Amino acid sequence: MVKDDILETQGLSYTYADGTNALRQVNLNIKTGEITAVLGGNGAGKSTLFLNFNGILKPSSGQVFFHGKPLEYSHRSLQELRRKVGIVFQDPDTQLFSASVYQDISFGPVNMKLPEKEVRIRVAEAMERTGISDLKNKATHNLSFGQKKRVAIAGVLAMKPEVLVLDEPTAGLDPMGVSEIMKLLKETQQELGLSVVISTHDIDLVPLYCDYAYVMDKGEIILKGSPKEVFSEKKAIRSVHLRLPRIAHLMEILKDKDDFEFRETAVTISEARKVLKDWKNSRI
Amino acid sequence: MINIDHLAYTSKLKNTDPRQKMLFALLTMGVCLWADSVVVSILVLLIMGWATVCQGGTRFSLFCKLLMVPMSFLILGVVAVAVDFSGNELIFIYSVALDKMYLGVTQAGLQNALHLFFKALGAVACLYYLSLSTPMIDVLAVFRRLKMPKLLVEMMGLIYRFIFVFLETADNMVTAQNSRLGYSGLSAGYRSLAALMSTLFIRAYKRADELYTALEARGYDGELNVVEETSPPYKWTGFLQTVGLNGLLVIFVLWMKEYGGGVVFW
């Protein structure tokens, strides 16, 4: 099955008022129903790119397409677009404006002018999905960082977007929190058929959870492909302040320095296990 | 401040209809101020103390400690009312001579001061009852239902939410400054404080900008419209005790004014 591109950019450039060229000629395609990662060091332009996705920023040149149609920047089209392209920001403290968890989550659906009953159903669903139903009566400022993050995600999920865009969803979380959030995203994506875009510099989770990856540097896309393809470009990856997944690095050392002969490359633990087993079997 | 907020969330009265609590606190405060009587003020203080401690489950020692907070302002203010300045020594109960003038306490001044002291304490107790039993969210919900101007309620909500973010930021920055000896001497202290204030201002400005972006991404259209949690059911009987109690207080005050004679002083 050929998957459609839900979001697409063509020659997208964005220059801030102070003259910073945050994006230069960015061409990318976000496939429907996949998890796409945008990798890049600090200041590579990931956040700027995301704000172009839902029309908060208007490209200096080039275009953004949603379902193949170029974005329109009239008030009404923007409201409609933002309903379908939901962004979860990196710092939940900038996103959560209400001291009440429940009220904050209801904000998006209320703005969609849904009847109150529907709003309540959606808020309950979103809380259930993100596992925060027991926080309903807590104050936002008494939550932990990870809990706030979940509330922020619930606030966007309650709008039932088609694309969920998350800026650094795992930044600042403990290892357990990271895998919980990523599992939550994977589940949500599979059950609701969402398209998910995340920016991250947490390299190791990309091959585990993502279907496709773009690597950005200084506002440009320098690599794209499946995580395996991307991480086989070792030189390019290292030149932009990123690194290989630890497993890929280990496999590289085993191969280059210790003369192991692997038929395939591996970027995750399960892949490495398989490759090593094959190697063992081939020796018998 | 953060403490009080936390206590409101853990109060046993948290799930009582906030309208009921607000009416109880404000009406009783009104009666306390109107009565202008030491006895009534003490009664109000006791009632509010009882409601907060026994009904709300706030620790008694904590309630007392909180009452001590405004004490220093109160005592300073009351002293200013009680102490008078005059050339005639005879009007004073007690006085000290300062050159040709006398500084001292008159009977009326003392009476005023005493009334003021207890009136203020009673009113403070009413407000403590409210803030120790009702989270700000619920108070705002009542304001919204009372059709207070939307902008005002929105502003109050945002300020309330971001006070905590602001305090946390400031706290972290002070810790960071302290760990680099930012407050080791007087001049260093002033320098650090100046840097703290300007940075906080810039941070707040940036945060406001980010908040706006984030709200826009969720379809912000100029108004912060939300749906509230289902509130406890409205029961008119809940207001009975408030009205009854204040009725009794009013009758008591009127009776004292009529028949109390010399007791009116109290």
Interface residues (C-beta under 8 A of the other chain):
Chain A: L51 N54 I56 Q79 R82 R83 G86 I87 F89 D91 D93 T94 Q95 L96 F97 S98 A99 S100 Y102 Q103 D104 S106 F107 G108 P109 V110 N111 M112 E116 V119 R120 V123 K136 N137 K138 A139 T140 H141 N142 G155 V156 M159
Chain B: D5 H6 Y9 P135 M136 I137 G157 L158 Y160 R161 F164 V165 R207 E210 L211 T213 A214 L215 E216 A217 R218 G219 Y220 D221 L224 N225 V226 V227 E228 E229
